[in-house]
Amino acid sequence: MSEPIRNRLSAVRRDLHRHPEPAWREFYTTHRLVEEIRAIGVDELAIGPDAYDPADRMAVPGENEIEPWLERARERGADEELLERMAGGSTGAVAVLDRGEGPTIGLRVDIDGLYVEEATGDDHAPAAEGFRSEIEGTMHACGHDAHMTWGLAVLEAIAESGERSAGSRSSSELHSDGDFAGRLVVFFQPAEEVSGGGCPMAKSRFVDDLDYLLAVHVGLDHPTGEVVAGIEKPLAMCHVDVTIEGTSAHAGKAPQEGDNAVHAMGTAIENVYGIPRHSDGMTRVNVGRAEAGSASNIIAERAHMEAEARGETTELMEYAKSRLERVVRSAAEMHGCRADVDVVSESPRADSDPELVEVIASVASEVPGIDEVVPTAEFGASEDATFLMQRVQRSGGLAAYLIVGTDHPTSHHTPTFDVDEESLEHGVSVLVDAIRALERRESRRASAPEGER
């Protein structure tokens, strides 16, 4: 890849890295994506509520949590018309290129950041090189800045393949094997970190009639130069919020008059971890956050905790979820309290299709800089891209979730996470080449005698 193109990929990624925003608050991020997409030129661009039904969103924060981020985006110069369209937290976008007869191919990338305070030391490249997060307490600590860069660069390369000469700002010079024939749909999906955005996008009209879907992640402990052509066994999961209501009382004078929400929550937490495992496969439960009470001399009347359940299959997740709900309600009742259990988001299991994995592995093996191609690997975590994968597969299409390796100094979701920018060009090449290979595959199938298709 030429130096100008490499520099452009790096510049886009670093600009996005400076402005991380959490789930359903990606206002400035969406503004920047729309600017880039409009510069590329697409046949359709749907933003926020035009890209999906806002009623299908999961894990949407309260308006008091959304509004400060809207104002921050406004202060940073985000387009006012876009902000009005995204009011209430309907962020994200879908870009469509329609180039006539051919396959309909989807690419899904995620766009939200995390509540992580980014490192400031000179040994952390974003800090040392001037592109550390400008929003305190929030960071792109999972590589979504790289994912968005891939989405934009792939969109540009496909839009301009065969149309621009070398030396232009386009990345299409690597992939000039003729004009693309077909339809490319790029999903810039919000709220992945809370498993909130995959469901509404999967239910949208843009997933109708997709022949193929590609989803992609950077790193995940795979080094620069390695590609996993398709994950398998992502865990189905759910996020659960629990509020326990009791009765307050003076802890010294009249403790017997209280119904202790703290005690109920403690019992619930202990019993959640005692949920029996299942003979059909692996399950996981965890209580990740708990808070309650106001003072040592007051019987607490309210407690809150955030938990999750996961399973090797969607059915096993449902088992763990139902047991978690039952345990929490029983613990509350035992202590004279009541529990409100709210499943705020969830995602199913969906595995990569072997046929599509084979295509990705084949093209990845020919990409300069890719030293090893791993056909499949277990994911070990959860992802709401599985909503889109599942819908495509149930409609007769093929879906795959691939990993483009990157050398990252520490684990994902940590203050010192970073991306080896060499992997930016690897990702663009693998994705564009896979899309063009799928186009050729469909062309051969269409021209083959009926009995050989």
HELIX and SHEET records of a PDB file:
HELIX    1   1 GLU A    3  HIS A   17  1                                  15    
HELIX    2   2 PHE A   27  ILE A   40  1                                  14    
HELIX    3   3 GLY A   48  ASP A   50  5                                   3    
HELIX    4   4 PRO A   54  ASP A   56  5                                   3    
HELIX    5   5 GLU A   63  GLU A   75  1                                  13    
HELIX    6   6 GLU A   80  ARG A   85  1                                   6    
HELIX    7   7 ALA A  125  ALA A  128  1                                   4    
HELIX    8   8 HIS A  144  GLU A  160  1                                  17    
HELIX    9   9 SER A  172  HIS A  175  5                                   4    
HELIX   10  10 GLY A  198  ALA A  202  1                                   5    
HELIX   11  11 ARG A  205  VAL A  207  5                                   3    
HELIX   12  12 PRO A  255  GLU A  257  5                                   3    
HELIX   13  13 ALA A  261  VAL A  272  1                                  12    
HELIX   14  14 THR A  314  MET A  334  1                                  21    
HELIX   15  15 PRO A  354  ALA A  364  1                                  11    
HELIX   16  16 ALA A  385  ARG A  394  1                                  10    
HELIX   17  17 GLU A  422  SER A  447  1                                  26    
HELIX   18  18 GLU A  450  GLU A  452  5                                   3    
SHEET    1   A 8 GLU A  44  ILE A  47  0                                        
SHEET    2   A 8 ALA A  93  ASP A  98 -1                                        
SHEET    3   A 8 ARG A 183  GLN A 189 -1                                        
SHEET    4   A 8 THR A 104  ASP A 110  1                                        
SHEET    5   A 8 TYR A 212  VAL A 218  1                                        
SHEET    6   A 8 LEU A 398  VAL A 404  1                                        
SHEET    7   A 8 GLU A 226  GLU A 232 -1                                        
SHEET    8   A 8 GLU A 372  GLU A 378  1                                        
SHEET    1   B 4 THR A 283  ALA A 292  0                                        
SHEET    2   B 4 ARG A 302  GLY A 311 -1                                        
SHEET    3   B 4 ALA A 236  GLU A 245 -1                                        
SHEET    4   B 4 ARG A 338  SER A 347 -1                                        
SHEET    1   C 2 ALA A 249  HIS A 250  0                                        
SHEET    2   C 2 ILE A 298  ILE A 299 -1                                        
END                                                                             
